[in-house]
Amino acid sequence: SHQPIPSIGWGAMTMPFKRPQDLQLDHIKVADPVSFKFQQINDAYVITSIQKKTTASALMEGQP
């Protein structure tokens, strides 16, 4: 699930993203707030980087 992405006209939604096998996710748990970047490759949206948000950064963006 993600917040709106105004730069591409997307509202908040839940959608599938693919990840490269070399992208490590072991530091992230389900429901952790994250910041991520992605790109469209053919018909898939592929995560290119992902970072767990700290409590302070999540609060600054209005996240619980």
Number of C-alpha atoms within 10 A of each C-alpha: 11 14 10 12 11 9 6 7 7 11 11 11 11 9 8 10 13 14 17 10 7 6 11 11 13 6 8 14 10 5 7 12 19 15 13 13 11 15 13 11 9 7 6 13 16 17 16 13 15 16 14 16 15 12 11 9 14 15 11 10 8 7 10 8
